[in-house]
Amino acid sequence: MAKKKKIKVDGGAFDSVEAFHEYMRRVLVELDYKGNDLKALENALLLADEPVRLIIENKEAMIETLGDYAKRFDVLLHEAATANPNFTFKYK
């Protein structure tokens, strides 16, 4: 069984939705995420064929910056983790 790759996401590292996706493209390069929206991000997480775990830090800063978009991202994370056994996440 492959070792689970842990990827840290700093929720305070971006100041807009555009910067969020730019940041996610950098940290999720191994998942082939190249998009600019939540649907493309969801597809990358759903297609993960190796075990990967996102560790999301500074959730409060992310919510403050992204507002409802952060809530939609949270729903996406839960749905992707339910649909793909190779993907998990946690807030730290």
KEDO-174728 format. One line per field, with one value per residue: residue number from 1; residue in three letters; chain; x, y, z of N, C-alpha, C in turn. Coordinates in nm, 2 decimals. Layout:
N
kolba: (NUM, ...) $
dodren: (Ala, ...) $
rolo: (A, ...) $
nx: (X, ...) $
ny: (Y, ...) $
nz: (Z, ...) $
cax: (X, ...) $
cay: (Y, ...) $
caz: (Z, ...) $
cx: (X, ...) $
cy: (Y, ...) $
cz: (Z, ...) $
//
This chain:
92
kolba: (1, 2, 3, 4, 5, 6, 7, 8, 9, 10, 11, 12, 13, 14, 15, 16, 17, 18, 19, 20, 21, 22, 23, 24, 25, 26, 27, 28, 29, 30, 31, 32, 33, 34, 35, 36, 37, 38, 39, 40, 41, 42, 43, 44, 45, 46, 47, 48, 49, 50, 51, 52, 53, 54, 55, 56, 57, 58, 59, 60, 61, 62, 63, 64, 65, 66, 67, 68, 69, 70, 71, 72, 73, 74, 75, 76, 77, 78, 79, 80, 81, 82, 83, 84, 85, 86, 87, 88, 89, 90, 91, 92) $
dodren: (Met, Ala, Lys, Lys, Lys, Lys, Ile, Lys, Val, Asp, Gly, Gly, Ala, Phe, Asp, Ser, Val, Glu, Ala, Phe, His, Glu, Tyr, Met, Arg, Arg, Val, Leu, Val, Glu, Leu, Asp, Tyr, Lys, Gly, Asn, Asp, Leu, Lys, Ala, Leu, Glu, Asn, Ala, Leu, Leu, Leu, Ala, Asp, Glu, Pro, Val, Arg, Leu, Ile, Ile, Glu, Asn, Lys, Glu, Ala, Met, Ile, Glu, Thr, Leu, Gly, Asp, Tyr, Ala, Lys, Arg, Phe, Asp, Val, Leu, Leu, His, Glu, Ala, Ala, Thr, Ala, Asn, Pro, Asn, Phe, Thr, Phe, Lys, Tyr, Lys) $
rolo: (A, A, A, A, A, A, A, A, A, A, A, A, A, A, A, A, A, A, A, A, A, A, A, A, A, A, A, A, A, A, A, A, A, A, A, A, A, A, A, A, A, A, A, A, A, A, A, A, A, A, A, A, A, A, A, A, A, A, A, A, A, A, A, A, A, A, A, A, A, A, A, A, A, A, A, A, A, A, A, A, A, A, A, A, A, A, A, A, A, A, A, A) $
nx: (0.08, 0.05, 0.22, 0.06, 0.04, 0.10, -0.03, 0.01, -0.20, -0.22, -0.45, -0.43, -0.27, -0.35, -0.53, -0.76, -1.01, -0.90, -0.63, -0.64, -0.69, -0.46, -0.26, -0.35, -0.30, -0.03, 0.03, -0.10, 0.01, 0.10, -0.14, -0.24, -0.39, -0.51, -0.69, -0.93, -1.14, -1.39, -1.50, -1.31, -1.11, -1.24, -1.26, -0.99, -0.93, -1.11, -1.01, -0.77, -0.54, -0.36, -0.30, -0.38, -0.36, -0.50, -0.40, -0.53, -0.46, -0.51, -0.79, -0.98, -0.88, -0.90, -1.18, -1.25, -1.13, -1.23, -1.50, -1.82, -1.72, -1.52, -1.68, -1.81, -1.59, -1.53, -1.76, -1.71, -1.47, -1.56, -1.74, -1.57, -1.40, -1.57, -1.64, -1.40, -1.18, -0.91, -0.86, -0.83, -0.89, -0.81, -0.87, -0.65) $
ny: (-0.12, 0.22, 0.50, 0.76, 1.07, 1.38, 1.70, 2.03, 2.31, 2.65, 2.85, 3.12, 3.22, 3.35, 3.61, 3.65, 3.50, 3.43, 3.43, 3.22, 2.99, 3.00, 2.95, 2.69, 2.55, 2.54, 2.39, 2.16, 2.04, 1.78, 1.65, 1.72, 1.96, 2.22, 2.42, 2.70, 2.71, 2.58, 2.34, 2.23, 2.19, 2.00, 1.79, 1.72, 1.63, 1.41, 1.24, 1.16, 0.91, 0.80, 0.77, 1.06, 1.34, 1.63, 1.89, 2.14, 2.45, 2.74, 2.80, 2.99, 3.23, 3.18, 3.16, 3.42, 3.57, 3.45, 3.40, 3.30, 3.14, 2.99, 2.82, 2.68, 2.54, 2.38, 2.21, 2.08, 1.95, 1.76, 1.61, 1.51, 1.35, 1.16, 1.04, 0.95, 0.72, 0.75, 1.01, 1.23, 1.47, 1.72, 1.98, 2.19) $
nz: (0.00, -0.08, 0.07, 0.24, 0.11, 0.25, 0.23, 0.31, 0.35, 0.38, 0.51, 0.54, 0.34, 0.11, -0.06, -0.20, -0.42, -0.66, -0.60, -0.42, -0.59, -0.74, -0.55, -0.47, -0.71, -0.70, -0.46, -0.51, -0.73, -0.79, -0.81, -1.05, -1.07, -1.24, -1.27, -1.23, -1.07, -0.84, -0.93, -1.10, -0.91, -0.75, -0.93, -0.95, -0.69, -0.68, -0.86, -0.76, -0.75, -0.58, -0.23, -0.05, 0.17, 0.27, 0.48, 0.64, 0.75, 0.95, 0.92, 0.99, 0.90, 0.63, 0.59, 0.66, 0.46, 0.22, 0.26, 0.17, -0.03, 0.09, 0.25, 0.05, -0.05, 0.17, 0.17, -0.07, 0.00, 0.19, 0.03, -0.17, -0.01, 0.08, -0.16, -0.28, -0.17, -0.16, -0.09, 0.18, 0.44, 0.69, 0.93, 1.09) $
cax: (0.00, 0.13, 0.22, -0.03, 0.11, 0.04, -0.01, -0.03, -0.27, -0.23, -0.56, -0.39, -0.17, -0.40, -0.62, -0.87, -1.04, -0.80, -0.50, -0.66, -0.67, -0.31, -0.20, -0.39, -0.23, 0.11, 0.04, -0.16, 0.07, 0.10, -0.28, -0.27, -0.49, -0.47, -0.81, -0.95, -1.27, -1.41, -1.53, -1.18, -1.05, -1.31, -1.22, -0.85, -0.94, -1.18, -0.92, -0.65, -0.53, -0.27, -0.35, -0.34, -0.43, -0.48, -0.40, -0.57, -0.43, -0.57, -0.93, -1.05, -0.83, -0.95, -1.32, -1.25, -1.09, -1.31, -1.64, -1.90, -1.64, -1.46, -1.78, -1.83, -1.47, -1.55, -1.85, -1.63, -1.38, -1.64, -1.79, -1.45, -1.35, -1.67, -1.65, -1.27, -1.11, -0.77, -0.85, -0.88, -0.85, -0.84, -0.84, -0.55) $
cay: (0.00, 0.34, 0.59, 0.87, 1.20, 1.49, 1.83, 2.14, 2.42, 2.76, 2.93, 3.26, 3.25, 3.41, 3.73, 3.65, 3.37, 3.41, 3.39, 3.08, 2.89, 3.01, 2.88, 2.55, 2.49, 2.52, 2.29, 2.03, 2.01, 1.63, 1.60, 1.78, 2.06, 2.33, 2.51, 2.83, 2.71, 2.46, 2.22, 2.17, 2.14, 1.88, 1.68, 1.68, 1.55, 1.29, 1.16, 1.12, 0.76, 0.76, 0.83, 1.20, 1.40, 1.78, 1.94, 2.28, 2.54, 2.88, 2.79, 3.11, 3.33, 3.15, 3.20, 3.57, 3.61, 3.39, 3.41, 3.18, 3.05, 2.89, 2.73, 2.59, 2.46, 2.28, 2.11, 2.01, 1.86, 1.65, 1.53, 1.44, 1.25, 1.06, 0.97, 0.89, 0.66, 0.79, 1.15, 1.27, 1.60, 1.77, 2.11, 2.19) $
caz: (0.00, -0.09, 0.18, 0.22, 0.09, 0.33, 0.17, 0.39, 0.29, 0.47, 0.48, 0.54, 0.24, -0.01, -0.02, -0.30, -0.48, -0.77, -0.53, -0.36, -0.69, -0.78, -0.44, -0.48, -0.82, -0.66, -0.36, -0.56, -0.86, -0.81, -0.84, -1.18, -1.06, -1.32, -1.29, -1.16, -1.00, -0.75, -1.01, -1.14, -0.79, -0.71, -1.02, -0.91, -0.57, -0.70, -0.95, -0.69, -0.75, -0.47, -0.10, -0.02, 0.28, 0.29, 0.62, 0.62, 0.87, 0.95, 0.86, 1.02, 0.80, 0.49, 0.59, 0.66, 0.32, 0.11, 0.29, 0.13, -0.12, 0.18, 0.29, -0.06, -0.05, 0.28, 0.12, -0.17, 0.06, 0.24, -0.08, -0.23, 0.08, 0.08, -0.29, -0.31, -0.05, -0.16, -0.04, 0.32, 0.48, 0.83, 0.97, 1.20) $
cx: (0.09, 0.12, 0.14, 0.06, 0.03, 0.07, -0.07, -0.09, -0.28, -0.34, -0.54, -0.30, -0.22, -0.51, -0.74, -0.90, -0.94, -0.67, -0.51, -0.63, -0.52, -0.23, -0.23, -0.32, -0.09, 0.12, -0.02, -0.11, 0.07, -0.04, -0.32, -0.38, -0.44, -0.58, -0.81, -1.09, -1.29, -1.44, -1.40, -1.10, -1.11, -1.27, -1.08, -0.85, -1.01, -1.10, -0.79, -0.64, -0.42, -0.32, -0.29, -0.42, -0.40, -0.49, -0.41, -0.55, -0.49, -0.70, -1.00, -1.01, -0.89, -1.10, -1.33, -1.22, -1.18, -1.46, -1.71, -1.82, -1.57, -1.56, -1.81, -1.71, -1.48, -1.65, -1.78, -1.54, -1.45, -1.69, -1.68, -1.40, -1.44, -1.67, -1.51, -1.20, -0.96, -0.75, -0.91, -0.83, -0.87, -0.80, -0.75, -0.55) $
cy: (0.12, 0.43, 0.71, 1.00, 1.31, 1.62, 1.94, 2.26, 2.53, 2.85, 3.08, 3.30, 3.32, 3.52, 3.75, 3.51, 3.33, 3.36, 3.25, 2.98, 2.89, 2.93, 2.73, 2.48, 2.46, 2.40, 2.15, 2.00, 1.86, 1.57, 1.65, 1.88, 2.18, 2.44, 2.63, 2.83, 2.58, 2.33, 2.15, 2.12, 2.01, 1.76, 1.63, 1.59, 1.41, 1.19, 1.12, 0.97, 0.71, 0.83, 0.97, 1.26, 1.55, 1.81, 2.09, 2.36, 2.67, 2.89, 2.93, 3.22, 3.31, 3.19, 3.35, 3.62, 3.57, 3.39, 3.28, 3.09, 2.95, 2.79, 2.63, 2.49, 2.35, 2.17, 2.02, 1.91, 1.74, 1.56, 1.45, 1.33, 1.14, 0.97, 0.90, 0.85, 0.70, 0.94, 1.16, 1.41, 1.62, 1.91, 2.11, 2.33) $
cz: (0.00, 0.03, 0.15, 0.21, 0.17, 0.26, 0.26, 0.31, 0.40, 0.43, 0.48, 0.44, 0.11, 0.03, -0.12, -0.35, -0.58, -0.71, -0.47, -0.47, -0.74, -0.68, -0.45, -0.60, -0.78, -0.56, -0.41, -0.70, -0.89, -0.84, -0.98, -1.18, -1.14, -1.34, -1.21, -1.09, -0.92, -0.82, -1.05, -1.02, -0.74, -0.80, -0.98, -0.79, -0.59, -0.78, -0.88, -0.68, -0.65, -0.34, -0.08, 0.09, 0.28, 0.44, 0.61, 0.75, 0.84, 0.88, 0.88, 0.93, 0.66, 0.49, 0.59, 0.52, 0.21, 0.13, 0.25, 0.04, -0.03, 0.23, 0.18, -0.08, 0.05, 0.23, 0.02, -0.11, 0.12, 0.14, -0.15, -0.14, 0.09, -0.05, -0.33, -0.19, -0.05, -0.11, 0.09, 0.34, 0.63, 0.84, 1.09, 1.26) $
//
